[in-house]
């Protein structure tokens, strides 16, 4: 008796890279990290039948882990580079959520059509990219842009009511 091949399931996940896309000036202007990140974002797309374009989520930490890169800043710059050259568009901002469960930004791959779109092609913004004319980049919102906490100095009252400083940190030149 042979194996039952009907029960064997091969779940290989792959994506296609179109040569015209890779020969575009915008693609050649991308860093190698940005080019490899694009492939990982593209792998998050579920295909034309279950089109999730515009809702593709891949966080900086997930991308760094998959690519084997230790620096989150490098991956963050790669995401920004893909936006600036017109390959990615942010459709929803990242949120932390009320229960502490974070959601990464939702991206649209401009090479691919959106769900329920009349056209079978995407916006392909990268075709309109020119040297020195980058597209706007959506960055994560800094909730604490000054880097200061609610107290600049920690103080404690002694039993006699005198105040003693626990720890003080030198102020940065930008702080007043």
Secondary structure, DSSP 8 states (H G I E B T S, - for coil): ----TTT-----------HHHHTSHHHHHS-HHHHHHHHHHHHT---STT--TT-EE--HHHHHHHHT---HHHHHHHHHHHHHTTSEEEEE--B--TTS--B--EEEETTS--TT-SSSS---GGGG-BTTB---------TTTT---S-SSEEEE-TTS-EEEEE-----TT--
